[in-house]
C-alpha cells in the first residue's frame, strides 16, 4: 500500500486570495439571501485544483480563530497594521467552513492560535507515517519543511504553484528551513508588522545567518561584523529575539 499523502490547507490564505481576485472589480456574487459568495467560489476552485494536481489521500483545512493570539500577547504590534476585513468577506468566514464540512473535509482551529500553528502541529504528527503537503500563500510556513514535509506556495492564478522541498529551499536560500525564523526577525516583515533590524535587508540577513547560524550566534560574534552591521544589530537587538519567538509556529 502506498504511503498516505496528507494535504494541510491554510484556509484563510486561500479565502483571502480568492476574495481579492474578484473584489477589486466589484464582482462579489451573492446567493439567494443576498450574501456575498465570491471568496467561497474561488476558495473551492483553489482547493479542487490543488487536490486534482497533487492527489492527496487526506485533506484537512486549518483556520485562524480570531485576531487575538499568543503572538499579540508577546508583541502587541503584531499585524497591528492590518485593518478590519471587508464587510463583504465577513459573512463568508462561517459559510466557507460549512462548505468544507459538507465536503467531508475536517475544519481545524483553536482560539489563541493561528492556522499556521495548527498546520505545524498536524504536520509534525502526520510526518511519521505520511507525506505531508502544506498548501498556502504564506512564506512563513517554509520553516516547517523537512524530509517528509513539503510546502506548496500558491502563485498568481489557479493551478500555479511553487513546490518547496528541503533541497530546493536550500538551493534558493542557502539556509535551513528553521532559520527562516531568524531571517524574518532580522529583515522584518511589513505584512505582519515586524520591524526587523533597521538597515538589514534579506541579502545581509541571509549572509549573516549562513555564517553564524542564528541571531544568538550573530550576537556572540559582534566583533567580527563590520562597524555598520554591528551598529545596526545592536540598535535593533531589543526587537529581534522577541520577534524571533513570535515568528515560530507553536502549539
Secondary structure in CASP SS format (residue, H / E / C, confidence):
PFRMAT SS
TARGET T0000
AUTHOR 0000-0000-0000
METHOD secondary structure of the structure
MODEL  1
X C 1.00
X C 1.00
X C 1.00
X E 1.00
X E 1.00
X E 1.00
X E 1.00
X E 1.00
X E 1.00
X E 1.00
X H 1.00
X H 1.00
X H 1.00
X H 1.00
X H 1.00
X H 1.00
X H 1.00
X H 1.00
X H 1.00
X H 1.00
X H 1.00
X H 1.00
X H 1.00
X C 1.00
X C 1.00
X C 1.00
X C 1.00
X C 1.00
X C 1.00
X E 1.00
X C 1.00
X C 1.00
X C 1.00
X C 1.00
X C 1.00
X E 1.00
X C 1.00
X H 1.00
X H 1.00
X H 1.00
X H 1.00
X H 1.00
X H 1.00
X H 1.00
X H 1.00
X H 1.00
X H 1.00
X H 1.00
X H 1.00
X H 1.00
X H 1.00
X H 1.00
X H 1.00
X H 1.00
X C 1.00
X C 1.00
X C 1.00
X E 1.00
X E 1.00
X E 1.00
X E 1.00
X E 1.00
X C 1.00
X C 1.00
X C 1.00
X C 1.00
X C 1.00
X C 1.00
X E 1.00
X H 1.00
X H 1.00
X H 1.00
X H 1.00
X H 1.00
X C 1.00
X C 1.00
X C 1.00
X C 1.00
X C 1.00
X C 1.00
X C 1.00
X C 1.00
X C 1.00
X C 1.00
X C 1.00
X C 1.00
X H 1.00
X H 1.00
X H 1.00
X H 1.00
X H 1.00
X H 1.00
X H 1.00
X H 1.00
X H 1.00
X H 1.00
X H 1.00
X H 1.00
X H 1.00
X H 1.00
X H 1.00
X H 1.00
X C 1.00
X C 1.00
X C 1.00
X E 1.00
X E 1.00
X E 1.00
X C 1.00
X C 1.00
X C 1.00
X E 1.00
X C 1.00
X C 1.00
X H 1.00
X H 1.00
X H 1.00
X H 1.00
X H 1.00
X H 1.00
X H 1.00
X H 1.00
X H 1.00
X H 1.00
X H 1.00
X H 1.00
X C 1.00
X C 1.00
X C 1.00
X E 1.00
X E 1.00
X E 1.00
X E 1.00
X E 1.00
X E 1.00
X E 1.00
X C 1.00
X C 1.00
X H 1.00
X H 1.00
X H 1.00
X H 1.00
X H 1.00
X H 1.00
X C 1.00
X E 1.00
X C 1.00
X C 1.00
X E 1.00
X E 1.00
X E 1.00
X E 1.00
X E 1.00
X E 1.00
X C 1.00
X C 1.00
X C 1.00
X C 1.00
X C 1.00
X C 1.00
X E 1.00
X E 1.00
X E 1.00
X E 1.00
X C 1.00
X H 1.00
X H 1.00
X H 1.00
X H 1.00
X H 1.00
X H 1.00
X H 1.00
X H 1.00
X C 1.00
X C 1.00
X C 1.00
X H 1.00
X H 1.00
X H 1.00
X H 1.00
X H 1.00
X H 1.00
X H 1.00
X H 1.00
X H 1.00
X H 1.00
X H 1.00
X C 1.00
X E 1.00
X C 1.00
X C 1.00
X C 1.00
X C 1.00
X E 1.00
X C 1.00
X C 1.00
X C 1.00
X C 1.00
X C 1.00
X C 1.00
X C 1.00
X H 1.00
X H 1.00
X H 1.00
X H 1.00
X H 1.00
X H 1.00
X H 1.00
X H 1.00
X H 1.00
X H 1.00
X H 1.00
X C 1.00
X C 1.00
X H 1.00
X H 1.00
X H 1.00
X H 1.00
X H 1.00
X H 1.00
X C 1.00
X H 1.00
X H 1.00
X H 1.00
X C 1.00
X C 1.00
X H 1.00
X H 1.00
X H 1.00
X H 1.00
X H 1.00
X H 1.00
X H 1.00
X H 1.00
X H 1.00
X H 1.00
X H 1.00
X H 1.00
X H 1.00
X H 1.00
X H 1.00
X H 1.00
X H 1.00
X H 1.00
X H 1.00
X H 1.00
X H 1.00
X C 1.00
X C 1.00
X C 1.00
X C 1.00
END
